[in-house]
């Protein structure tokens, strides 16, 4: 029996795909700007990663600069700042994971139990609103509230006979202020996805549990939490994959020479090295190291989650 050419076999599939594309062309047009954005601003600039392995000379360009291998990585690993940067970045990332991850879940479970529609919408609006504050405005509010002489927090401390605390200049306070202000700003917005997952739970499960005499806490523990567990696992994987991705803007705005011991993280070090000191190759190497570690964490946590419970990104 004579085999058909591969082109003849694939043609029906190709026609079927193009027919589907033409049928849903409006959806593809809507998707095109997003794809273009990622191609232009995320994928195309990745050719610059090779700077990490070169001694960049502006007159020679990226491709003409000499190749030096892992020289910049070795310099970073041997530098005085290496362990301080790793310690600060990792501690802030773990702090955010330990405090900032469960609070939106708890908030969503609490909002879901509110039966009065007016109060439920009011709570949602109040908790969502801080998310829309810009980072500059948020840090400005933090500085006003925590000012040593006029800040409301220190006014309360003095009211109870205590001494004013210089929160923004004492290193031991930086991580808590950074994490707690972030939790306050984003917990309402982060709870939206959990509320959506809770809305998909079958109401008949709660009705059957009430018939069996289950209390509200028992229904939350045995119905709601298991119902949103796949969502929790997926978001936990994503969060764990960005432990070292603390960010730049907020840390930079809160940072000063007095709290540098606790506030100096990889992103601010990359900014100083690359933008202020023009060490482009070295800064690229440090940032690439940060991205590789985050990728390894993401893959590892995803593998553990898949083996443990079956929910995973892939």
ChimeraX attribute file (.defattr): number of C-alpha atoms within 10 A of each C-alpha:
attribute: neighborCount
match mode: 1-to-1
recipient: residues
	/A:1	3
	/A:2	4
	/A:3	6
	/A:4	8
	/A:5	8
	/A:6	8
	/A:7	9
	/A:8	9
	/A:9	11
	/A:10	11
	/A:11	11
	/A:12	11
	/A:13	11
	/A:14	12
	/A:15	11
	/A:16	11
	/A:17	12
	/A:18	13
	/A:19	12
	/A:20	11
	/A:21	13
	/A:22	11
	/A:23	10
	/A:24	11
	/A:25	13
	/A:26	11
	/A:27	11
	/A:28	12
	/A:29	10
	/A:30	10
	/A:31	11
	/A:32	11
	/A:33	11
	/A:34	10
	/A:35	11
	/A:36	12
	/A:37	11
	/A:38	11
	/A:39	13
	/A:40	11
	/A:41	10
	/A:42	10
	/A:43	11
	/A:44	10
	/A:45	10
	/A:46	11
	/A:47	10
	/A:48	12
	/A:49	15
	/A:50	18
	/A:51	25
	/A:52	25
	/A:53	20
	/A:54	24
	/A:55	21
	/A:56	23
	/A:57	15
	/A:58	10
	/A:59	8
	/A:60	10
	/A:61	11
	/A:62	18
	/A:63	14
	/A:64	13
	/A:65	16
	/A:66	15
	/A:67	15
	/A:68	13
	/A:69	13
	/A:70	12
	/A:71	16
	/A:72	21
	/A:73	20
	/A:74	11
	/A:75	14
	/A:76	17
	/A:77	12
	/A:78	11
	/A:79	10
	/A:80	10
	/A:81	15
	/A:82	16
	/A:83	13
	/A:84	16
	/A:85	20
	/A:86	16
	/A:87	16
	/A:88	19
	/A:89	25
	/A:90	18
	/A:91	17
	/A:92	24
	/A:93	22
	/A:94	17
	/A:95	18
	/A:96	22
	/A:97	17
	/A:98	11
	/A:99	13
	/A:100	22
	/A:101	20
	/A:102	15
	/A:103	18
	/A:104	23
	/A:105	22
	/A:106	15
	/A:107	20
	/A:108	22
	/A:109	18
	/A:110	13
	/A:111	17
	/A:112	17
	/A:113	11
	/A:114	13
	/A:115	9
	/A:116	8
	/A:117	9
	/A:118	10
	/A:119	12
	/A:120	15
	/A:121	13
	/A:122	11
	/A:123	15
	/A:124	18
	/A:125	13
	/A:126	10
	/A:127	19
	/A:128	19
	/A:129	13
	/A:130	18
	/A:131	18
	/A:132	11
	/A:133	12
	/A:134	11
	/A:135	16
	/A:136	13
	/A:137	10
	/A:138	19
	/A:139	19
	/A:140	14
	/A:141	13
	/A:142	18
	/A:143	15
	/A:144	15
	/A:145	15
	/A:146	21
	/A:147	19
	/A:148	18
	/A:149	14
	/A:150	12
	/A:151	16
	/A:152	14
	/A:153	18
	/A:154	21
	/A:155	19
	/A:156	12
	/A:157	13
	/A:158	14
	/A:159	10
	/A:160	9
	/A:161	9
	/A:162	11
	/A:163	12
	/A:164	18
	/A:165	17
	/A:166	14
	/A:167	19
	/A:168	20
	/A:169	16
	/A:170	15
	/A:171	18
	/A:172	14
	/A:173	16
	/A:174	21
	/A:175	20
	/A:176	13
	/A:177	16
	/A:178	19
	/A:179	18
	/A:180	14
	/A:181	16
	/A:182	18
	/A:183	19
	/A:184	16
	/A:185	20
	/A:186	20
	/A:187	23
	/A:188	23
	/A:189	18
	/A:190	21
	/A:191	24
	/A:192	17
	/A:193	17
	/A:194	23
	/A:195	19
	/A:196	14
	/A:197	18
	/A:198	19
	/A:199	14
	/A:200	12
	/A:201	15
	/A:202	12
	/A:203	11
	/A:204	9
	/A:205	13
	/A:206	18
	/A:207	13
	/A:208	11
	/A:209	17
	/A:210	14
	/A:211	8
	/A:212	9
	/A:213	11
	/A:214	15
	/A:215	11
	/A:216	13
	/A:217	10
	/A:218	13
	/A:219	17
	/A:220	18
	/A:221	12
	/A:222	15
	/A:223	18
	/A:224	22
	/A:225	17
	/A:226	13
	/A:227	18
	/A:228	20
	/A:229	15
	/A:230	16
	/A:231	17
	/A:232	19
	/A:233	20
	/A:234	16
	/A:235	16
	/A:236	19
	/A:237	22
	/A:238	18
	/A:239	21
	/A:240	23
	/A:241	21
	/A:242	20
	/A:243	22
	/A:244	24
	/A:245	21
	/A:246	21
	/A:247	15
	/A:248	15
	/A:249	14
	/A:250	16
	/A:251	20
	/A:252	15
	/A:253	13
	/A:254	20
	/A:255	20
	/A:256	16
	/A:257	10
	/A:258	12
	/A:259	18
	/A:260	15
	/A:261	17
	/A:262	21
	/A:263	26
	/A:264	22
	/A:265	27
	/A:266	28
	/A:267	23
	/A:268	19
	/A:269	18
	/A:270	21
	/A:271	18
	/A:272	14
	/A:273	18
	/A:274	17
	/A:275	12
	/A:276	10
	/A:277	11
	/A:278	13
	/A:279	16
	/A:280	21
	/A:281	24
	/A:282	24
	/A:283	26
	/A:284	23
	/A:285	25
	/A:286	23
	/A:287	18
	/A:288	17
	/A:289	16
	/A:290	19
	/A:291	16
	/A:292	11
	/A:293	15
	/A:294	19
	/A:295	15
	/A:296	12
	/A:297	20
	/A:298	20
	/A:299	17
	/A:300	15
	/A:301	21
	/A:302	24
	/A:303	17
	/A:304	14
	/A:305	18
	/A:306	15
	/A:307	11
	/A:308	10
	/A:309	11
	/A:310	14
	/A:311	19
	/A:312	21
	/A:313	16
	/A:314	8
